[in-house]
């Protein structure tokens, strides 16, 4: 965009017909210069070839095959194209926020294509969730062969990623999944796409998506937790959420966190305890619990929270959180 004007760049390259694909469409040879970025990279490449008087290599491609596959999938299920648009919007946003974000749009589209080729009835929520929860594994090494040349991988560039670039991608995946986990209506979609990067606080911090558990909150269900604070010197317990303490407690106390309202018919509770990021033990792990209660000690000052999830048939249908401020 330049102000209110949308600018398009058109890339023209010579192509020689070479063979027919399964759709009875032409395949082509194109100069390998197509792998270079438009602008200075190509100009420099051409200049070096001219000065050294060496020929430009040509590579076999099947652009019409990719187009036909995408077109057929979209006719079967329009959520294919919606998923691609969502993921490309996320990729572009990450790139705008940090030039070191190196994932390529075409590569991401082919990952999505593989999902929809296997499961024609995928819905957009499921396809996006599966895409992002499996993406870290998908980019561990090249694995998608080129349609026109089975000796090349379209994701071969993954071998060139630095440790920093790969970690940046991991942070962007975590960030979009955290936003996706907390989405509240269609109006939040743009915020999810533009969520940026998230660096985990310590090696133990976990999220439901790490366990491949999607969050689909049912607003008709009731699920509430509360904390009951017990002074270790024997004073009476009192309620963390509703009393005048407003969740403020001293160190050297313990709190019983319990589910106090629940009509979800869930078959599993999960609990997450997250300490202040500045504490010696930020924690953030997620644990299973067949009971509706956990006990925690207030060992570190700072702002903490405890969150409980109602899991039914592998889906988080409800959740609740209590913030706890611990002071000395």
Protein Blocks (a to p, Z undefined) as FASTA:
>chain_A
ZZjaccddddddddddedjdfkopacddddfklmpcehjkmmmmmmmmmmnopacddddd
dfklmmmmmmmmmmmomklmmmmmmmmmmmmmmmmmomklcbdfklmmmmmmmmmmmmmm
bcfklmmmmmmmmmmmmmmpccbdcfklmkbcfklmmmmpcfklmmmmmmmmmmmmmmmm
mggcjklmmmmmmnopaddehjkbccfklnopacdddfkbccddddddddfkopacddfk
lmmnlopacehiacddddfbdcklpabdcddddddfkbmblghpacddfbfcdcdddfbg
cjddddddddeehiafbdcdddddddZZ
